[in-house]
Amino acid sequence: MWVINSLLVVAVAYGTLVLIGRNILNKRSKID
């Protein structure tokens, strides 16, 4: 079961990084 839990943690962390990355790109595009 720890394998499934670790995969969920990785998925959540990756999703969070993607959302932050999109926000940064959006801010940069708006500034430019």
N, C-alpha and C positions, 0 to 999 in steps of 0.2 A: 504493500500500500504506500510505502514511503516514496516509491518511484512515481506514482501518480501525483502525490502531493508535490514533489519536486518539480514535475512537469508543469503543474498548475502555477507554481510560484514563478517559474521561468516565463510562462506565457503571459502572466500578469505584468511582470517586470518589462518584458519586450513590448507589450501593448502600451504601457505607460511611456516608455522611451519614444515610441512611434508618435504618440499624441504630443509629447513635448517637442519633438522634432518638427512636427507639422506646424505647431504654434510659432516656433522660431522662424520657420520658412515663411509663414504668413506675415509675421511682423517685418521681416527683411523685405519682402515683396512690396508691402505697403509703404515702407520708408523709401524704397527706390521708386 
